[in-house]
Amino acid sequence: MGQILLLTAGFLVLVAVSVASVLLVNKARSDSAWVVHTVEVENQINALLLEIRRAESAAGGYLLTLGPEFLADHEKAVGEIIPAVDKLARSTTDNPAQVDNIKQFRACAPRRTGCLRFEPRMPITASCLRPR
């Protein structure tokens, strides 16, 4: 009788360890998926910042040289900003704080990108470049 109880207890411990192992592996997979998601969102943020910097750099180059290549680079970069924001917004729908941040960014983005848009015949002024 004692051996049967001992074998039963050993078997129950083995089952408990197996169940715990499966649960921990599933938790590790879930955590890994969140880490991958976070890295993807960080990459999208960096891509957005790159487009904003490209637009600002090309704007400065155009203001200094009036070179059409800077205007073309600038227009291309400005055109990529809103799609990058949209992609970022789709990736952050699971986080209410980030959804609010995207809404705030969308509210100020048109003013900033509007400031960065040029007309080839517009008078060159730096009024848009001053901080508000």
N, CA, C and O atoms as CSV, one atom per row, in Angstrom:
chain,resi,resn,atom,element,x,y,z
A,1,MET,N,N,0.818,-1.200,0.000
A,1,MET,CA,C,0.000,0.000,0.000
A,1,MET,C,C,0.861,1.262,0.000
A,1,MET,O,O,0.523,2.241,-0.667
A,2,GLY,N,N,1.983,1.247,0.753
A,2,GLY,CA,C,2.864,2.406,0.837
A,2,GLY,C,C,3.524,2.712,-0.493
A,2,GLY,O,O,3.749,3.873,-0.835
A,3,GLN,N,N,3.841,1.637,-1.259
A,3,GLN,CA,C,4.477,1.855,-2.558
A,3,GLN,C,C,3.500,2.494,-3.551
A,3,GLN,O,O,3.892,3.333,-4.362
A,4,ILE,N,N,2.256,2.100,-3.483
A,4,ILE,CA,C,1.258,2.660,-4.391
A,4,ILE,C,C,1.079,4.150,-4.110
A,4,ILE,O,O,0.993,4.955,-5.038
A,5,LEU,N,N,1.021,4.519,-2.819
A,5,LEU,CA,C,0.911,5.937,-2.466
A,5,LEU,C,C,2.143,6.710,-2.918
A,5,LEU,O,O,2.037,7.832,-3.414
A,6,LEU,N,N,3.294,6.109,-2.744
A,6,LEU,CA,C,4.530,6.770,-3.159
A,6,LEU,C,C,4.565,6.948,-4.677
A,6,LEU,O,O,4.949,8.013,-5.161
A,7,LEU,N,N,4.172,5.930,-5.429
A,7,LEU,CA,C,4.128,6.033,-6.894
A,7,LEU,C,C,3.079,7.057,-7.338
A,7,LEU,O,O,3.317,7.811,-8.281
A,8,THR,N,N,1.940,7.091,-6.678
A,8,THR,CA,C,0.895,8.049,-7.008
A,8,THR,C,C,1.372,9.476,-6.742
A,8,THR,O,O,1.152,10.375,-7.553
A,9,ALA,N,N,2.022,9.672,-5.604
A,9,ALA,CA,C,2.544,11.004,-5.273
A,9,ALA,C,C,3.602,11.424,-6.289
A,9,ALA,O,O,3.615,12.573,-6.731
A,10,GLY,N,N,4.484,10.508,-6.657
A,10,GLY,CA,C,5.510,10.806,-7.657
A,10,GLY,C,C,4.898,11.154,-9.005
A,10,GLY,O,O,5.341,12.081,-9.683
A,11,PHE,N,N,3.863,10.390,-9.385
A,11,PHE,CA,C,3.182,10.654,-10.645
A,11,PHE,C,C,2.495,12.026,-10.619
A,11,PHE,O,O,2.558,12.760,-11.605
A,12,LEU,N,N,1.844,12.381,-9.509
A,12,LEU,CA,C,1.187,13.683,-9.383
A,12,LEU,C,C,2.191,14.825,-9.446
A,12,LEU,O,O,1.919,15.867,-10.041
A,13,VAL,N,N,3.353,14.627,-8.831
A,13,VAL,CA,C,4.409,15.652,-8.900
A,13,VAL,C,C,4.888,15.791,-10.346
A,13,VAL,O,O,5.099,16.903,-10.832
A,14,LEU,N,N,5.057,14.666,-11.023
A,14,LEU,CA,C,5.482,14.699,-12.426
A,14,LEU,C,C,4.448,15.414,-13.299
A,14,LEU,O,O,4.822,16.204,-14.166
A,15,VAL,N,N,3.163,15.151,-13.086
A,15,VAL,CA,C,2.106,15.820,-13.840
A,15,VAL,C,C,2.113,17.319,-13.536
A,15,VAL,O,O,1.984,18.140,-14.444
A,16,ALA,N,N,2.265,17.673,-12.255
A,16,ALA,CA,C,2.284,19.093,-11.872
A,16,ALA,C,C,3.460,19.809,-12.523
A,16,ALA,O,O,3.306,20.926,-13.017
A,17,VAL,N,N,4.620,19.187,-12.530
A,17,VAL,CA,C,5.796,19.794,-13.164
A,17,VAL,C,C,5.571,19.939,-14.665
A,17,VAL,O,O,5.950,20.952,-15.254
A,18,SER,N,N,4.963,18.942,-15.282
A,18,SER,CA,C,4.688,19.011,-16.724
A,18,SER,C,C,3.700,20.131,-17.050
A,18,SER,O,O,3.901,20.879,-18.007
A,19,VAL,N,N,2.643,20.244,-16.263
A,19,VAL,CA,C,1.660,21.305,-16.488
A,19,VAL,C,C,2.301,22.674,-16.294
A,19,VAL,O,O,2.083,23.588,-17.089
A,20,ALA,N,N,3.091,22.808,-15.237
A,20,ALA,CA,C,3.771,24.079,-14.990
A,20,ALA,C,C,4.722,24.413,-16.135
A,20,ALA,O,O,4.825,25.569,-16.546
A,21,SER,N,N,5.411,23.407,-16.647
A,21,SER,CA,C,6.340,23.613,-17.756
A,21,SER,C,C,5.597,24.102,-18.999
A,21,SER,O,O,6.050,25.037,-19.659
A,22,VAL,N,N,4.473,23.487,-19.321
A,22,VAL,CA,C,3.693,23.899,-20.491
A,22,VAL,C,C,3.189,25.328,-20.305
A,22,VAL,O,O,3.267,26.135,-21.232
A,23,LEU,N,N,2.673,25.648,-19.119
A,23,LEU,CA,C,2.184,27.006,-18.864
A,23,LEU,C,C,3.299,28.037,-18.980
A,23,LEU,O,O,3.085,29.111,-19.543
A,24,LEU,N,N,4.479,27.732,-18.461
A,24,LEU,CA,C,5.599,28.663,-18.538
A,24,LEU,C,C,6.098,28.845,-19.971
A,24,LEU,O,O,6.488,29.948,-20.353
A,25,VAL,N,N,6.089,27.788,-20.757
A,25,VAL,CA,C,6.487,27.908,-22.163
A,25,VAL,C,C,5.499,28.793,-22.912
A,25,VAL,O,O,5.902,29.636,-23.713
A,26,ASN,N,N,4.200,28.603,-22.652
A,26,ASN,CA,C,3.197,29.456,-23.295
A,26,ASN,C,C,3.349,30.910,-22.872
A,26,ASN,O,O,3.200,31.810,-23.698
A,27,LYS,N,N,3.643,31.151,-21.608
A,27,LYS,CA,C,3.866,32.520,-21.121
A,27,LYS,C,C,5.095,33.126,-21.796
A,27,LYS,O,O,5.084,34.297,-22.173
A,28,ALA,N,N,6.152,32.329,-21.947
A,28,ALA,CA,C,7.366,32.819,-22.603
A,28,ALA,C,C,7.085,33.178,-24.063
A,28,ALA,O,O,7.609,34.172,-24.564
A,29,ARG,N,N,6.269,32.385,-24.743
A,29,ARG,CA,C,5.906,32.690,-26.130
A,29,ARG,C,C,5.119,33.989,-26.209
A,29,ARG,O,O,5.361,34.823,-27.082
A,30,SER,N,N,4.182,34.152,-25.296
A,30,SER,CA,C,3.384,35.375,-25.267
A,30,SER,C,C,4.266,36.589,-25.006
A,30,SER,O,O,4.134,37.612,-25.678
A,31,ASP,N,N,5.155,36.479,-24.042
A,31,ASP,CA,C,6.069,37.585,-23.740
A,31,ASP,C,C,6.968,37.897,-24.932
A,31,ASP,O,O,7.242,39.060,-25.227
A,32,SER,N,N,7.419,36.859,-25.605
A,32,SER,CA,C,8.269,37.056,-26.782
A,32,SER,C,C,7.505,37.774,-27.884
A,32,SER,O,O,8.063,38.633,-28.567
A,33,ALA,N,N,6.236,37.433,-28.062
A,33,ALA,CA,C,5.423,38.112,-29.081
A,33,ALA,C,C,5.275,39.589,-28.747
A,33,ALA,O,O,5.305,40.428,-29.648
A,34,TRP,N,N,5.115,39.923,-27.468
A,34,TRP,CA,C,5.005,41.337,-27.078
A,34,TRP,C,C,6.312,42.076,-27.301
A,34,TRP,O,O,6.310,43.247,-27.682
A,35,VAL,N,N,7.424,41.401,-27.067
A,35,VAL,CA,C,8.726,42.041,-27.308
A,35,VAL,C,C,8.890,42.332,-28.798
A,35,VAL,O,O,9.343,43.413,-29.173
A,36,VAL,N,N,8.528,41.384,-29.636
A,36,VAL,CA,C,8.616,41.582,-31.079
A,36,VAL,C,C,7.709,42.739,-31.502
A,36,VAL,O,O,8.107,43.578,-32.312
A,37,HIS,N,N,6.503,42.784,-30.961
A,37,HIS,CA,C,5.570,43.872,-31.271
A,37,HIS,C,C,6.161,45.227,-30.865
A,37,HIS,O,O,6.069,46.200,-31.613
A,38,THR,N,N,6.762,45.282,-29.685
A,38,THR,CA,C,7.367,46.529,-29.207
A,38,THR,C,C,8.500,46.979,-30.119
A,38,THR,O,O,8.614,48.164,-30.434
A,39,VAL,N,N,9.327,46.049,-30.539
A,39,VAL,CA,C,10.437,46.390,-31.444
A,39,VAL,C,C,9.895,46.885,-32.787
A,39,VAL,O,O,10.437,47.829,-33.362
A,40,GLU,N,N,8.834,46.259,-33.285
A,40,GLU,CA,C,8.237,46.709,-34.540
A,40,GLU,C,C,7.691,48.134,-34.407
A,40,GLU,O,O,7.871,48.954,-35.308
A,41,VAL,N,N,7.026,48.429,-33.287
A,41,VAL,CA,C,6.497,49.779,-33.077
A,41,VAL,C,C,7.647,50.782,-32.976
A,41,VAL,O,O,7.564,51.874,-33.539
A,42,GLU,N,N,8.705,50.426,-32.272
A,42,GLU,CA,C,9.865,51.323,-32.187
A,42,GLU,C,C,10.450,51.582,-33.569
A,42,GLU,O,O,10.838,52.709,-33.875
A,43,ASN,N,N,10.516,50.556,-34.404
A,43,ASN,CA,C,11.018,50.740,-35.774
A,43,ASN,C,C,10.116,51.670,-36.575
A,43,ASN,O,O,10.607,52.483,-37.357
A,44,GLN,N,N,8.806,51.559,-36.389
A,44,GLN,CA,C,7.885,52.442,-37.090
A,44,GLN,C,C,8.034,53.882,-36.609
A,44,GLN,O,O,7.950,54.814,-37.409
A,45,ILE,N,N,8.253,54.069,-35.310
A,45,ILE,CA,C,8.490,55.417,-34.779
A,45,ILE,C,C,9.761,56.000,-35.384
A,45,ILE,O,O,9.791,57.163,-35.787
A,46,ASN,N,N,10.805,55.185,-35.444
A,46,ASN,CA,C,12.065,55.648,-36.036
A,46,ASN,C,C,11.898,55.984,-37.518
A,46,ASN,O,O,12.489,56.948,-38.004
A,47,ALA,N,N,11.100,55.198,-38.234
A,47,ALA,CA,C,10.854,55.491,-39.655
A,47,ALA,C,C,10.105,56.811,-39.803
A,47,ALA,O,O,10.405,57.596,-40.702
A,48,LEU,N,N,9.140,57.059,-38.932
A,48,LEU,CA,C,8.401,58.321,-38.960
A,48,LEU,C,C,9.330,59.500,-38.669
A,48,LEU,O,O,9.295,60.513,-39.367
A,49,LEU,N,N,10.147,59.362,-37.651
A,49,LEU,CA,C,11.099,60.437,-37.326
A,49,LEU,C,C,12.076,60.679,-38.468
A,49,LEU,O,O,12.456,61.820,-38.732
A,50,LEU,N,N,12.477,59.622,-39.139
A,50,LEU,CA,C,13.377,59.761,-40.283
A,50,LEU,C,C,12.720,60.581,-41.388
A,50,LEU,O,O,13.362,61.451,-41.977
A,51,GLU,N,N,11.446,60.311,-41.675
A,51,GLU,CA,C,10.750,61.072,-42.718
A,51,GLU,C,C,10.609,62.536,-42.323
A,51,GLU,O,O,10.773,63.425,-43.159
A,52,ILE,N,N,10.306,62.791,-41.049
A,52,ILE,CA,C,10.187,64.182,-40.594
A,52,ILE,C,C,11.531,64.890,-40.724
A,52,ILE,O,O,11.588,66.032,-41.180
A,53,ARG,N,N,12.601,64.225,-40.331
A,53,ARG,CA,C,13.937,64.834,-40.438
A,53,ARG,C,C,14.339,65.047,-41.890
A,53,ARG,O,O,14.950,66.058,-42.236
A,54,ARG,N,N,13.988,64.079,-42.737
A,54,ARG,CA,C,14.288,64.237,-44.169
A,54,ARG,C,C,13.563,65.449,-44.736
A,54,ARG,O,O,14.136,66.220,-45.507
A,55,ALA,N,N,12.294,65.616,-44.350
A,55,ALA,CA,C,11.522,66.764,-44.842
A,55,ALA,C,C,12.141,68.067,-44.350
A,55,ALA,O,O,12.277,69.021,-45.116
A,56,GLU,N,N,12.513,68.109,-43.080
A,56,GLU,CA,C,13.110,69.332,-42.532
A,56,GLU,C,C,14.467,69.619,-43.158
A,56,GLU,O,O,14.779,70.771,-43.459
A,57,SER,N,N,15.273,68.586,-43.355
A,57,SER,CA,C,16.595,68.790,-43.969
A,57,SER,C,C,16.462,69.264,-45.411
A,57,SER,O,O,17.172,70.173,-45.842
A,58,ALA,N,N,15.554,68.648,-46.148
A,58,ALA,CA,C,15.358,69.060,-47.538
A,58,ALA,C,C,14.795,70.481,-47.599
A,58,ALA,O,O,15.134,71.244,-48.503
A,59,ALA,N,N,13.940,70.837,-46.643
A,59,ALA,CA,C,13.411,72.212,-46.604
A,59,ALA,C,C,14.546,73.197,-46.382
A,59,ALA,O,O,14.615,74.230,-47.048
A,60,GLY,N,N,15.426,72.885,-45.460
A,60,GLY,CA,C,16.577,73.761,-45.230
A,60,GLY,C,C,17.462,73.867,-46.453
A,60,GLY,O,O,17.924,74.953,-46.804
A,61,GLY,N,N,17.699,72.728,-47.108
A,61,GLY,CA,C,18.498,72.745,-48.328
A,61,GLY,C,C,17.851,73.571,-49.428
A,61,GLY,O,O,18.529,74.293,-50.159
A,62,TYR,N,N,16.542,73.458,-49.538
A,62,TYR,CA,C,15.841,74.251,-50.553
A,62,TYR,C,C,15.890,75.738,-50.227
A,62,TYR,O,O,16.108,76.564,-51.113
A,63,LEU,N,N,15.686,76.079,-48.958
A,63,LEU,CA,C,15.736,77.496,-48.584
A,63,LEU,C,C,17.119,78.088,-48.819
A,63,LEU,O,O,17.245,79.261,-49.169
A,64,LEU,N,N,18.152,77.282,-48.627
A,64,LEU,CA,C,19.507,77.795,-48.817
A,64,LEU,C,C,19.921,77.877,-50.279
A,64,LEU,O,O,20.608,78.815,-50.682
A,65,THR,N,N,19.500,76.890,-51.076
A,65,THR,CA,C,20.023,76.808,-52.444
A,65,THR,C,C,18.992,77.012,-53.536
A,65,THR,O,O,19.349,77.286,-54.682
A,66,LEU,N,N,17.708,76.880,-53.193
A,66,LEU,CA,C,16.623,76.875,-54.174
A,66,LEU,C,C,16.806,75.774,-55.211
A,66,LEU,O,O,16.313,75.875,-56.334
A,67,GLY,N,N,17.524,74.719,-54.820
A,67,GLY,CA,C,17.755,73.600,-55.729
A,67,GLY,C,C,16.519,72.725,-55.863
A,67,GLY,O,O,15.932,72.330,-54.856
A,68,PRO,N,N,16.115,72.417,-57.091
A,68,PRO,CA,C,14.908,71.611,-57.296
A,68,PRO,C,C,15.022,70.197,-56.724
A,68,PRO,O,O,14.015,69.581,-56.375
A,69,GLU,N,N,16.255,69.685,-56.628
A,69,GLU,CA,C,16.416,68.340,-56.059
A,69,GLU,C,C,16.012,68.317,-54.583
A,69,GLU,O,O,15.477,67.322,-54.095
A,70,PHE,N,N,16.274,69.425,-53.876
A,70,PHE,CA,C,15.853,69.504,-52.474
A,70,PHE,C,C,14.329,69.592,-52.366
A,70,PHE,O,O,13.728,69.012,-51.461
A,71,LEU,N,N,13.724,70.309,-53.281
A,71,LEU,CA,C,12.263,70.419,-53.284
A,71,LEU,C,C,11.629,69.055,-53.546
A,71,LEU,O,O,10.637,68.697,-52.911
A,72,ALA,N,N,12.199,68.296,-54.479
A,72,ALA,CA,C,11.668,66.956,-54.781
A,72,ALA,C,C,11.842,66.028,-53.581
A,72,ALA,O,O,10.920,65.292,-53.227
A,73,ASP,N,N,13.023,66.058,-52.952
A,73,ASP,CA,C,13.244,65.236,-51.757
A,73,ASP,C,C,12.287,65.620,-50.642
A,73,ASP,O,O,11.762,64.766,-49.928
A,74,HIS,N,N,12.074,66.916,-50.509
A,74,HIS,CA,C,11.191,67.422,-49.473
A,74,HIS,C,C,9.753,66.942,-49.687
A,74,HIS,O,O,9.119,66.436,-48.760
A,75,GLU,N,N,9.248,67.101,-50.895
A,75,GLU,CA,C,7.874,66.686,-51.192
A,75,GLU,C,C,7.691,65.187,-50.995
A,75,GLU,O,O,6.656,64.740,-50.503
A,76,LYS,N,N,8.693,64.422,-51.379
A,76,LYS,CA,C,8.615,62.969,-51.191
A,76,LYS,C,C,8.546,62.633,-49.703
A,76,LYS,O,O,7.730,61.807,-49.294
A,77,ALA,N,N,9.385,63.258,-48.899
A,77,ALA,CA,C,9.407,62.993,-47.462
A,77,ALA,C,C,8.106,63.422,-46.791
A,77,ALA,O,O,7.574,62.695,-45.952
A,78,VAL,N,N,7.592,64.591,-47.152
A,78,VAL,CA,C,6.325,65.066,-46.571
A,78,VAL,C,C,5.198,64.110,-46.945
A,78,VAL,O,O,4.313,63.845,-46.131
A,79,GLY,N,N,5.224,63.597,-48.161
A,79,GLY,CA,C,4.203,62.648,-48.596
A,79,GLY,C,C,4.241,61.333,-47.846
A,79,GLY,O,O,3.236,60.625,-47.793
A,80,GLU,N,N,5.378,60.993,-47.267
A,80,GLU,CA,C,5.516,59.736,-46.530
A,80,GLU,C,C,5.149,59.867,-45.058
A,80,GLU,O,O,5.019,58.853,-44.373
A,81,ILE,N,N,4.979,61.074,-44.557
A,81,ILE,CA,C,4.734,61.258,-43.117
A,81,ILE,C,C,3.373,60.711,-42.703
A,81,ILE,O,O,3.295,59.929,-41.756
A,82,ILE,N,N,2.311,61.096,-43.378
A,82,ILE,CA,C,0.963,60.663,-42.974
A,82,ILE,C,C,0.806,59.142,-43.113
A,82,ILE,O,O,0.246,58.526,-42.206
A,83,PRO,N,N,1.270,58.502,-44.201
A,83,PRO,CA,C,1.186,57.033,-44.231
A,83,PRO,C,C,1.971,56.368,-43.087
A,83,PRO,O,O,1.555,55.333,-42.568
A,84,ALA,N,N,3.096,56.962,-42.701
A,84,ALA,CA,C,3.862,56.402,-41.580
A,84,ALA,C,C,3.093,56.548,-40.270
A,84,ALA,O,O,3.126,55.654,-39.424
A,85,VAL,N,N,2.404,57.671,-40.104
A,85,VAL,CA,C,1.577,57.866,-38.906
A,85,VAL,C,C,0.420,56.872,-38.909
A,85,VAL,O,O,0.088,56.307,-37.867
A,86,ASP,N,N,-0.189,56.656,-40.055
A,86,ASP,CA,C,-1.291,55.694,-40.152
A,86,ASP,C,C,-0.835,54.284,-39.791
A,86,ASP,O,O,-1.526,53.563,-39.071
A,87,LYS,N,N,0.327,53.900,-40.294
A,87,LYS,CA,C,0.867,52.571,-39.986
A,87,LYS,C,C,1.155,52.442,-38.492
A,87,LYS,O,O,0.873,51.411,-37.882
A,88,LEU,N,N,1.712,53.485,-37.921
A,88,LEU,CA,C,1.987,53.487,-36.483
A,88,LEU,C,C,0.692,53.405,-35.686
A,88,LEU,O,O,0.621,52.686,-34.689
A,89,ALA,N,N,-0.320,54.129,-36.112
A,89,ALA,CA,C,-1.613,54.110,-35.410
A,89,ALA,C,C,-2.227,52.710,-35.448
A,89,ALA,O,O,-2.796,52.257,-34.455
A,90,ARG,N,N,-2.119,52.028,-36.579
A,90,ARG,CA,C,-2.653,50.663,-36.664
A,90,ARG,C,C,-1.919,49.713,-35.730
A,90,ARG,O,O,-2.506,48.762,-35.215
A,91,SER,N,N,-0.644,49.970,-35.515
A,91,SER,CA,C,0.155,49.085,-34.658
A,91,SER,C,C,-0.047,49.335,-33.176
A,91,SER,O,O,0.300,48.485,-32.355
A,92,THR,N,N,-0.592,50.466,-32.822
A,92,THR,CA,C,-0.702,50.813,-31.399
A,92,THR,C,C,-2.143,50.833,-30.898
A,92,THR,O,O,-2.419,51.425,-29.854
A,93,THR,N,N,-3.055,50.205,-31.612
A,93,THR,CA,C,-4.450,50.207,-31.183
A,93,THR,C,C,-4.660,49.450,-29.878
A,93,THR,O,O,-5.693,49.619,-29.230
A,94,ASP,N,N,-3.708,48.627,-29.484
A,94,ASP,CA,C,-3.843,47.839,-28.255
A,94,ASP,C,C,-3.443,48.624,-27.008
A,94,ASP,O,O,-3.577,48.117,-25.895
A,95,ASN,N,N,-2.953,49.853,-27.177
A,95,ASN,CA,C,-2.463,50.633,-26.045
A,95,ASN,C,C,-3.176,51.991,-26.017
A,95,ASN,O,O,-2.878,52.859,-26.838
A,96,PRO,N,N,-4.124,52.183,-25.071
A,96,PRO,CA,C,-4.895,53.435,-25.042
A,96,PRO,C,C,-4.032,54.692,-24.896
A,96,PRO,O,O,-4.354,55.730,-25.475
A,97,ALA,N,N,-2.960,54.612,-24.143
A,97,ALA,CA,C,-2.085,55.783,-23.984
A,97,ALA,C,C,-1.453,56.164,-25.322
A,97,ALA,O,O,-1.342,57.346,-25.647
A,98,GLN,N,N,-1.044,55.169,-26.088
A,98,GLN,CA,C,-0.430,55.453,-27.383
A,98,GLN,C,C,-1.468,55.924,-28.398
A,98,GLN,O,O,-1.151,56.720,-29.282
A,99,VAL,N,N,-2.696,55.442,-28.280
A,99,VAL,CA,C,-3.765,55.932,-29.151
A,99,VAL,C,C,-3.962,57.429,-28.914
A,99,VAL,O,O,-4.131,58.195,-29.863
A,100,ASP,N,N,-3.938,57.845,-27.635
A,100,ASP,CA,C,-4.049,59.273,-27.311
A,100,ASP,C,C,-2.857,60.052,-27.867
A,100,ASP,O,O,-3.023,61.153,-28.393
A,101,ASN,N,N,-1.661,59.484,-27.750
A,101,ASN,CA,C,-0.473,60.159,-28.283
A,101,ASN,C,C,-0.569,60.343,-29.800
A,101,ASN,O,O,-0.190,61.390,-30.325
A,102,ILE,N,N,-1.067,59.340,-30.492
A,102,ILE,CA,C,-1.223,59.443,-31.945
A,102,ILE,C,C,-2.247,60.530,-32.278
A,102,ILE,O,O,-2.054,61.293,-33.225
A,103,LYS,N,N,-3.336,60.605,-31.503
A,103,LYS,CA,C,-4.339,61.652,-31.740
A,103,LYS,C,C,-3.718,63.032,-31.572
A,103,LYS,O,O,-3.977,63.931,-32.372
A,104,GLN,N,N,-2.899,63.207,-30.536
A,104,GLN,CA,C,-2.239,64.496,-30.322
A,104,GLN,C,C,-1.272,64.803,-31.459
A,104,GLN,O,O,-1.181,65.944,-31.912
A,105,PHE,N,N,-0.558,63.793,-31.915
A,105,PHE,CA,C,0.380,63.995,-33.014
A,105,PHE,C,C,-0.372,64.379,-34.283
A,105,PHE,O,O,0.043,65.279,-35.013
A,106,ARG,N,N,-1.484,63.690,-34.538
A,106,ARG,CA,C,-2.275,64.012,-35.731
A,106,ARG,C,C,-2.809,65.442,-35.678
A,106,ARG,O,O,-2.956,66.093,-36.712
A,107,ALA,N,N,-3.096,65.925,-34.473
A,107,ALA,CA,C,-3.606,67.294,-34.341
A,107,ALA,C,C,-2.548,68.326,-34.714
A,107,ALA,O,O,-2.877,69.358,-35.300
A,108,CYS,N,N,-1.291,68.067,-34.387
A,108,CYS,CA,C,-0.249,69.058,-34.691
A,108,CYS,C,C,0.482,68.777,-35.998
A,108,CYS,O,O,1.166,69.661,-36.513
A,109,ALA,N,N,0.359,67.584,-36.544
A,109,ALA,CA,C,1.094,67.241,-37.773
A,109,ALA,C,C,0.715,68.106,-38.965
A,109,ALA,O,O,1.612,68.531,-39.694
A,110,PRO,N,N,-0.566,68.393,-39.207
A,110,PRO,CA,C,-0.877,69.225,-40.390
A,110,PRO,C,C,-0.246,70.616,-40.318
A,110,PRO,O,O,0.181,71.163,-41.335
A,111,ARG,N,N,-0.190,71.184,-39.113
A,111,ARG,CA,C,0.417,72.508,-38.989
A,111,ARG,C,C,1.897,72.425,-39.346
A,111,ARG,O,O,2.420,73.272,-40.070
A,112,ARG,N,N,2.558,71.406,-38.834
A,112,ARG,CA,C,3.990,71.277,-39.086
A,112,ARG,C,C,4.268,70.901,-40.541
A,112,ARG,O,O,5.138,71.497,-41.177
A,113,THR,N,N,3.543,69.924,-41.071
A,113,THR,CA,C,3.795,69.534,-42.459
A,113,THR,C,C,3.308,70.605,-43.417
A,113,THR,O,O,3.876,70.768,-44.496
A,114,GLY,N,N,2.259,71.343,-43.042
A,114,GLY,CA,C,1.819,72.468,-43.870
A,114,GLY,C,C,2.881,73.532,-43.932
A,114,GLY,O,O,3.079,74.169,-44.966
A,115,CYS,N,N,3.559,73.722,-42.834
A,115,CYS,CA,C,4.654,74.681,-42.773
A,115,CYS,C,C,5.805,74.217,-43.667
A,115,CYS,O,O,6.533,75.030,-44.237
A,116,LEU,N,N,5.953,72.896,-43.778
A,116,LEU,CA,C,7.064,72.369,-44.553
A,116,LEU,C,C,6.758,72.255,-46.049
A,116,LEU,O,O,7.651,71.940,-46.836
A,117,ARG,N,N,5.525,72.503,-46.443
A,117,ARG,CA,C,5.194,72.429,-47.870
A,117,ARG,C,C,5.580,73.751,-48.543
A,117,ARG,O,O,5.367,74.836,-48.003
A,118,PHE,N,N,6.140,73.620,-49.712
A,118,PHE,CA,C,6.584,74.800,-50.450
A,118,PHE,C,C,5.856,74.889,-51.769
A,118,PHE,O,O,5.478,73.880,-52.365
A,119,GLU,N,N,5.674,76.073,-52.198
A,119,GLU,CA,C,5.257,76.340,-53.563
A,119,GLU,C,C,6.502,76.872,-54.272
A,119,GLU,O,O,7.229,77.679,-53.692
A,120,PRO,N,N,6.764,76.452,-55.485
A,120,PRO,CA,C,7.981,76.925,-56.155
A,120,PRO,C,C,8.063,78.436,-56.273
A,120,PRO,O,O,9.165,78.984,-56.298
A,121,ARG,N,N,6.927,79.133,-56.345
A,121,ARG,CA,C,6.955,80.579,-56.505
A,121,ARG,C,C,6.697,81.323,-55.200
A,121,ARG,O,O,6.545,82.544,-55.216
A,122,MET,N,N,6.644,80.618,-54.071
A,122,MET,CA,C,6.336,81.304,-52.813
A,122,MET,C,C,7.517,82.150,-52.363
A,122,MET,O,O,8.667,81.782,-52.603
A,123,PRO,N,N,7.252,83.265,-51.720
A,123,PRO,CA,C,8.368,84.062,-51.191
A,123,PRO,C,C,9.076,83.263,-50.104
A,123,PRO,O,O,8.434,82.572,-49.313
A,124,ILE,N,N,10.350,83.357,-50.071
A,124,ILE,CA,C,11.135,82.589,-49.105
A,124,ILE,C,C,11.186,83.350,-47.797
A,124,ILE,O,O,11.768,84.431,-47.701
A,125,THR,N,N,10.564,82.760,-46.802
A,125,THR,CA,C,10.597,83.345,-45.459
A,125,THR,C,C,10.857,82.216,-44.472
A,125,THR,O,O,10.643,81.041,-44.773
A,126,ALA,N,N,11.308,82.587,-43.324
A,126,ALA,CA,C,11.570,81.590,-42.302
A,126,ALA,C,C,10.505,81.615,-41.212
A,126,ALA,O,O,10.728,81.088,-40.122
A,127,SER,N,N,9.350,82.218,-41.489
A,127,SER,CA,C,8.327,82.343,-40.441
A,127,SER,C,C,7.821,80.981,-39.977
A,127,SER,O,O,7.476,80.819,-38.806
A,128,CYS,N,N,7.773,80.022,-40.857
A,128,CYS,CA,C,7.304,78.686,-40.465
A,128,CYS,C,C,8.339,77.942,-39.636
A,128,CYS,O,O,7.999,77.006,-38.913
A,129,LEU,N,N,9.565,78.340,-39.731
A,129,LEU,CA,C,10.614,77.599,-39.044
A,129,LEU,C,C,10.785,78.030,-37.597
A,129,LEU,O,O,11.486,77.369,-36.831
A,130,ARG,N,N,10.154,79.124,-37.219
A,130,ARG,CA,C,10.244,79.567,-35.822
A,130,ARG,C,C,9.398,78.674,-34.938
A,130,ARG,O,O,8.302,78.277,-35.333
A,131,PRO,N,N,9.883,78.349,-33.745
A,131,PRO,CA,C,9.069,77.540,-32.826
A,131,PRO,C,C,7.821,78.322,-32.420
A,131,PRO,O,O,7.839,79.549,-32.328
A,132,ARG,N,N,6.745,77.587,-32.182
A,132,ARG,CA,C,5.490,78.224,-31.784
A,132,ARG,C,C,5.258,77.993,-30.332
A,132,ARG,O,O,4.252,78.446,-29.787
